[in-house]
Amino acid sequence: MLEAQFPSNEPGAVALVAKDGKIIYQKAMGLANLELSVPMTTDMVFRIGSITKQVTAVAILMLMEQGKLNLNDPITRFLPYYPTHGYNITIHHLLTHTSGITNSTSLKPWDAHVRKKDFTSEELISYYKNEPMYSVPGELYRYNNFGYHILGYIIELASGMPYEQFVNTQIFEPLGMSQSRYGSHERLIKNRASGYTHGANGFENSEYISMTQPYAAGSLMSTTGDQLIWLDALLSNKLIKAETLKLAWSNYENNGGAKIDYGYGWFLNEVNGSPTFEQAGGIQGFLTNGIYLPEE
């Protein structure tokens, strides 16, 4: 099935399936680089896009356990200058995409010229913060990258270290996720897979985007093997307690009591009637998906 989707002469993929922490299927198919005809291998490093949100959410929960923030804190505790339009916008609202803040990537300008620009964390927040709200906080679920940008900056302010440093030193290095990192165009990254898009004449190199812009919503890179380490670490409580992980994997409600099918960094879904915790990612040149089926 996978080989039909990823022919040997086209941009490839890596798939991993594990049960009880043991790999039962892992395979690479297609090419990691079209111009050099480099075959895909199972240790290739990909941009993981919005799977980054899982790491950001867990980082927030780690800081909560350390007593450095509360989930019901208003964001103005850390960003007193943020224009909340008189509303109480909390960290919980940001985590669940119910903040009412307009998503940055749906705003103008966010064209090819802007996407090449490097931002500091504070500059990224300031670039969009004056846009109008789309709803009262808690009223509507609307998937929102900008909310996770703000969470990334809150992590920096609460921890006293840059987001990249926090995820490296507090998460990736302690867990042995040696192939996971904050994305970069400039650094040499061993086994980095190239990203592609469909153009008028076939496959093309993906459009450039400064990795300062996806930030805490989508700038991380990883491998399938490291993603298994990540899930196993959560299940064995190496980063946060079991009761804290349950907060991330709870199905929250909007103000009207309707389930939103989202926790903190994970969608709550099902496959053939079996519950799942999952998150997909899409970023220039790459598509990712991670699905955990607890009953299986």
RABELLIN-V685950 format. One record per pair of residues at least 6 apart in sequence whose ideal C-beta (glycine too) atoms are under 8 Angstrom apart, sorted by the first residue. I is the first residue (numbers start at 1). J is the second residue. D is the distance in whole Angstrom. If there is no record, write none. Layout:
I & J & D
I & J & D
//
This chain:
2 & 13 & 7
2 & 15 & 6
2 & 27 & 7
2 & 29 & 6
3 & 29 & 5
5 & 13 & 8
6 & 12 & 5
6 & 13 & 5
6 & 29 & 4
6 & 30 & 4
6 & 40 & 8
7 & 30 & 6
8 & 29 & 7
8 & 30 & 6
8 & 31 & 7
8 & 39 & 8
9 & 30 & 8
9 & 31 & 7
10 & 30 & 5
10 & 31 & 7
10 & 34 & 8
10 & 203 & 7
11 & 30 & 6
11 & 31 & 6
11 & 34 & 7
11 & 194 & 8
11 & 196 & 4
11 & 203 & 6
12 & 28 & 6
12 & 29 & 5
12 & 30 & 2
12 & 31 & 5
12 & 32 & 6
12 & 39 & 8
12 & 40 & 4
12 & 193 & 8
13 & 28 & 7
13 & 29 & 6
13 & 30 & 6
13 & 40 & 7
14 & 26 & 8
14 & 27 & 7
14 & 28 & 5
14 & 29 & 8
14 & 40 & 6
14 & 41 & 8
14 & 42 & 5
14 & 44 & 6
14 & 46 & 8
14 & 223 & 7
14 & 224 & 5
15 & 25 & 7
15 & 26 & 7
15 & 27 & 6
15 & 29 & 8
15 & 224 & 7
16 & 23 & 6
16 & 25 & 7
16 & 26 & 5
16 & 42 & 8
16 & 224 & 4
16 & 225 & 7
16 & 227 & 7
16 & 228 & 6
17 & 23 & 7
17 & 24 & 6
17 & 25 & 4
17 & 26 & 7
18 & 24 & 6
18 & 228 & 5
19 & 296 & 7
21 & 228 & 8
21 & 232 & 5
21 & 235 & 8
23 & 228 & 7
26 & 42 & 5
26 & 224 & 7
26 & 225 & 8
27 & 42 & 7
28 & 39 & 7
28 & 40 & 4
28 & 41 & 5
28 & 42 & 5
28 & 44 & 7
29 & 40 & 6
30 & 39 & 8
30 & 40 & 5
31 & 37 & 6
31 & 38 & 6
31 & 39 & 6
31 & 40 & 6
32 & 38 & 5
32 & 39 & 7
32 & 40 & 5
32 & 41 & 7
32 & 44 & 5
32 & 191 & 8
32 & 193 & 4
32 & 194 & 6
33 & 193 & 7
33 & 194 & 5
34 & 194 & 7
34 & 196 & 7
34 & 203 & 6
35 & 194 & 8
40 & 193 & 7
41 & 191 & 7
42 & 223 & 8
42 & 224 & 7
42 & 225 & 7
43 & 179 & 7
43 & 191 & 5
43 & 223 & 6
43 & 225 & 7
44 & 191 & 5
44 & 192 & 7
44 & 193 & 4
44 & 223 & 7
45 & 179 & 6
45 & 189 & 6
45 & 190 & 7
45 & 191 & 5
45 & 192 & 5
45 & 193 & 6
45 & 221 & 5
45 & 222 & 7
45 & 223 & 6
46 & 193 & 5
46 & 221 & 6
46 & 222 & 7
46 & 223 & 7
46 & 286 & 5
46 & 288 & 6
47 & 183 & 6
47 & 195 & 7
47 & 218 & 8
47 & 219 & 8
47 & 220 & 8
47 & 221 & 5
47 & 281 & 8
47 & 283 & 5
47 & 284 & 8
47 & 285 & 7
47 & 286 & 4
47 & 288 & 8
48 & 218 & 8
48 & 220 & 5
48 & 221 & 6
48 & 222 & 5
48 & 227 & 8
48 & 281 & 5
48 & 286 & 8
48 & 288 & 5
49 & 214 & 7
49 & 218 & 5
49 & 280 & 8
49 & 281 & 3
49 & 282 & 5
49 & 283 & 4
49 & 286 & 6
49 & 287 & 7
49 & 288 & 6
50 & 145 & 8
50 & 217 & 7
50 & 218 & 5
50 & 279 & 6
50 & 280 & 7
50 & 281 & 4
50 & 282 & 7
50 & 283 & 8
51 & 220 & 7
51 & 222 & 7
51 & 227 & 7
51 & 279 & 5
51 & 280 & 8
51 & 281 & 5
51 & 288 & 6
51 & 290 & 6
52 & 148 & 8
52 & 214 & 7
52 & 216 & 7
52 & 217 & 6
52 & 218 & 5
52 & 219 & 6
52 & 220 & 4
52 & 281 & 7
53 & 148 & 5
53 & 216 & 8
53 & 217 & 6
53 & 218 & 8
53 & 265 & 4
53 & 279 & 6
54 & 230 & 8
54 & 265 & 4
54 & 266 & 6
54 & 279 & 6
54 & 290 & 8
55 & 167 & 6
55 & 171 & 6
55 & 220 & 6
55 & 230 & 8
55 & 265 & 8
56 & 148 & 5
56 & 151 & 5
56 & 152 & 6
56 & 155 & 7
56 & 216 & 4
56 & 217 & 7
56 & 265 & 7
57 & 95 & 6
57 & 151 & 8
57 & 248 & 6
57 & 264 & 4
57 & 265 & 3
57 & 266 & 8
58 & 171 & 7
58 & 234 & 7
58 & 239 & 6
58 & 240 & 6
58 & 248 & 7
58 & 265 & 7
59 & 155 & 5
59 & 163 & 8
59 & 166 & 6
59 & 167 & 7
59 & 170 & 7
59 & 171 & 7
60 & 69 & 7
60 & 71 & 8
60 & 91 & 7
60 & 95 & 7
60 & 151 & 6
60 & 154 & 7
60 & 155 & 7
60 & 264 & 7
61 & 240 & 5
61 & 244 & 5
61 & 245 & 8
61 & 247 & 7
61 & 248 & 6
61 & 264 & 7
62 & 170 & 7
62 & 239 & 6
62 & 240 & 6
63 & 69 & 5
63 & 155 & 7
63 & 158 & 5
63 & 159 & 6
64 & 70 & 7
64 & 71 & 6
64 & 244 & 7
65 & 240 & 6
65 & 241 & 7
65 & 244 & 6
68 & 158 & 4
68 & 159 & 7
69 & 77 & 8
69 & 78 & 8
69 & 91 & 7
69 & 154 & 7
69 & 158 & 5
70 & 91 & 7
71 & 90 & 7
71 & 91 & 5
71 & 92 & 5
71 & 95 & 7
71 & 247 & 8
72 & 90 & 5
72 & 91 & 7
72 & 92 & 6
73 & 90 & 6
73 & 91 & 5
74 & 84 & 8
74 & 88 & 5
74 & 89 & 6
74 & 90 & 6
75 & 82 & 6
75 & 84 & 7
75 & 89 & 5
75 & 90 & 7
75 & 91 & 7
75 & 94 & 7
75 & 150 & 6
75 & 154 & 7
76 & 82 & 6
76 & 84 & 6
76 & 89 & 8
78 & 153 & 8
78 & 154 & 5
78 & 157 & 5
78 & 158 & 7
79 & 125 & 7
79 & 150 & 7
79 & 153 & 7
79 & 154 & 8
79 & 157 & 8
82 & 89 & 8
82 & 125 & 8
82 & 129 & 6
82 & 150 & 8
83 & 129 & 6
83 & 130 & 6
85 & 132 & 8
85 & 133 & 5
87 & 100 & 7
87 & 133 & 7
87 & 136 & 7
87 & 137 & 5
88 & 137 & 7
89 & 99 & 5
89 & 100 & 7
89 & 101 & 7
89 & 137 & 5
90 & 137 & 7
91 & 151 & 7
91 & 154 & 7
93 & 99 & 4
93 & 100 & 7
93 & 137 & 5
93 & 138 & 6
93 & 147 & 8
94 & 101 & 8
94 & 144 & 8
94 & 147 & 4
94 & 148 & 7
94 & 150 & 6
94 & 151 & 5
95 & 147 & 8
95 & 151 & 7
95 & 263 & 8
95 & 264 & 4
95 & 265 & 7
96 & 141 & 7
96 & 252 & 5
96 & 260 & 7
96 & 262 & 6
96 & 263 & 7
96 & 264 & 7
97 & 141 & 6
97 & 142 & 6
97 & 143 & 5
97 & 144 & 5
97 & 147 & 6
97 & 260 & 8
97 & 262 & 6
98 & 137 & 7
98 & 138 & 5
98 & 139 & 7
98 & 140 & 7
98 & 141 & 5
98 & 142 & 8
98 & 252 & 8
98 & 254 & 6
98 & 260 & 7
99 & 137 & 6
99 & 144 & 7
99 & 147 & 5
100 & 133 & 5
100 & 134 & 6
100 & 135 & 4
100 & 136 & 6
100 & 137 & 5
100 & 138 & 8
100 & 139 & 7
100 & 140 & 7
101 & 131 & 8
101 & 133 & 6
101 & 134 & 8
101 & 144 & 6
101 & 146 & 6
101 & 147 & 6
101 & 150 & 8
102 & 128 & 8
102 & 131 & 5
102 & 132 & 6
102 & 133 & 7
102 & 134 & 5
102 & 146 & 7
103 & 142 & 7
103 & 143 & 7
103 & 144 & 5
103 & 145 & 6
103 & 146 & 5
103 & 147 & 8
104 & 110 & 7
104 & 124 & 8
104 & 127 & 8
104 & 128 & 4
104 & 131 & 8
104 & 145 & 6
104 & 146 & 4
104 & 149 & 7
105 & 145 & 5
105 & 146 & 8
107 & 128 & 6
107 & 131 & 6
112 & 207 & 6
115 & 207 & 7
115 & 208 & 7
115 & 209 & 5
115 & 210 & 7
115 & 213 & 6
116 & 208 & 6
116 & 209 & 7
116 & 210 & 6
117 & 210 & 6
117 & 213 & 8
118 & 210 & 5
118 & 212 & 5
119 & 127 & 7
119 & 210 & 7
119 & 212 & 5
119 & 213 & 6
120 & 212 & 7
121 & 149 & 8
121 & 152 & 7
121 & 153 & 5
121 & 156 & 6
121 & 162 & 7
121 & 163 & 7
121 & 215 & 7
122 & 153 & 7
124 & 149 & 6
124 & 153 & 8
124 & 212 & 7
124 & 213 & 7
124 & 215 & 6
125 & 149 & 6
125 & 150 & 6
125 & 153 & 6
128 & 146 & 6
134 & 140 & 7
134 & 142 & 7
135 & 142 & 7
136 & 255 & 7
138 & 254 & 6
138 & 255 & 4
139 & 254 & 6
139 & 255 & 5
139 & 256 & 8
140 & 254 & 6
141 & 254 & 6
141 & 260 & 4
141 & 262 & 6
145 & 214 & 7
145 & 217 & 4
145 & 218 & 7
146 & 217 & 8
147 & 217 & 8
148 & 215 & 8
148 & 216 & 5
148 & 217 & 4
148 & 218 & 8
149 & 215 & 5
149 & 216 & 6
149 & 217 & 6
151 & 216 & 6
152 & 163 & 5
152 & 215 & 5
152 & 216 & 2
152 & 217 & 7
153 & 163 & 8
153 & 216 & 8
155 & 163 & 6
155 & 166 & 6
155 & 216 & 7
156 & 162 & 6
156 & 163 & 5
156 & 166 & 7
159 & 166 & 5
159 & 170 & 8
161 & 169 & 7
163 & 182 & 8
163 & 215 & 7
163 & 216 & 6
164 & 182 & 4
167 & 182 & 7
167 & 220 & 7
168 & 181 & 7
168 & 182 & 7
171 & 177 & 7
171 & 239 & 7
172 & 178 & 8
172 & 180 & 5
172 & 181 & 7
172 & 226 & 8
174 & 238 & 8
175 & 229 & 6
175 & 230 & 7
175 & 233 & 5
175 & 238 & 7
175 & 239 & 8
176 & 229 & 6
177 & 222 & 7
177 & 226 & 4
177 & 229 & 5
177 & 230 & 7
178 & 226 & 7
179 & 191 & 7
179 & 221 & 8
179 & 222 & 6
179 & 223 & 4
179 & 225 & 7
179 & 226 & 5
180 & 220 & 7
180 & 221 & 7
180 & 222 & 4
180 & 223 & 7
180 & 226 & 5
180 & 230 & 8
181 & 189 & 7
181 & 220 & 7
181 & 221 & 5
182 & 211 & 7
182 & 219 & 6
182 & 220 & 6
182 & 221 & 7
183 & 211 & 4
183 & 214 & 8
183 & 219 & 5
183 & 220 & 7
183 & 221 & 5
184 & 211 & 6
185 & 208 & 7
185 & 210 & 8
185 & 211 & 7
189 & 221 & 7
191 & 223 & 8
192 & 221 & 8
193 & 286 & 8
194 & 205 & 7
194 & 285 & 7
195 & 205 & 7
195 & 206 & 4
195 & 284 & 6
195 & 285 & 2
195 & 286 & 5
196 & 203 & 5
196 & 204 & 7
196 & 205 & 6
196 & 206 & 6
196 & 285 & 6
197 & 203 & 7
197 & 204 & 6
197 & 205 & 8
197 & 206 & 5
197 & 207 & 7
197 & 284 & 7
197 & 285 & 6
198 & 204 & 7
205 & 285 & 8
206 & 284 & 4
206 & 285 & 3
206 & 286 & 8
207 & 284 & 5
207 & 285 & 8
208 & 284 & 8
209 & 283 & 7
209 & 284 & 5
211 & 219 & 5
212 & 219 & 8
213 & 219 & 8
214 & 283 & 6
218 & 281 & 7
218 & 283 & 5
222 & 230 & 8
227 & 290 & 6
231 & 290 & 8
231 & 292 & 6
233 & 239 & 6
234 & 240 & 7
234 & 245 & 6
235 & 245 & 8
237 & 245 & 7
247 & 263 & 7
247 & 264 & 6
248 & 263 & 5
248 & 264 & 4
248 & 265 & 6
248 & 266 & 6
249 & 263 & 5
249 & 266 & 6
249 & 268 & 7
249 & 277 & 5
250 & 263 & 5
251 & 259 & 5
251 & 260 & 7
251 & 261 & 6
251 & 262 & 7
251 & 263 & 7
251 & 268 & 5
252 & 259 & 8
252 & 260 & 6
252 & 262 & 7
252 & 263 & 7
253 & 259 & 6
253 & 260 & 7
254 & 260 & 6
261 & 267 & 6
261 & 268 & 5
261 & 269 & 7
262 & 268 & 7
263 & 277 & 7
265 & 279 & 6
266 & 277 & 5
266 & 278 & 6
266 & 279 & 5
267 & 276 & 8
267 & 277 & 7
267 & 278 & 5
267 & 279 & 6
268 & 275 & 7
268 & 276 & 7
268 & 277 & 6
269 & 275 & 8
269 & 276 & 5
269 & 278 & 6
270 & 276 & 6
271 & 291 & 7
271 & 293 & 6
274 & 293 & 5
274 & 295 & 5
274 & 296 & 6
275 & 293 & 7
275 & 294 & 6
275 & 295 & 6
276 & 291 & 5
276 & 292 & 6
276 & 293 & 5
277 & 291 & 8
277 & 292 & 5
277 & 294 & 7
278 & 289 & 7
278 & 290 & 6
278 & 291 & 4
278 & 292 & 7
279 & 289 & 8
279 & 290 & 6
280 & 287 & 7
280 & 288 & 6
280 & 289 & 4
280 & 290 & 8
281 & 287 & 7
281 & 288 & 4
281 & 289 & 7
282 & 288 & 8
//
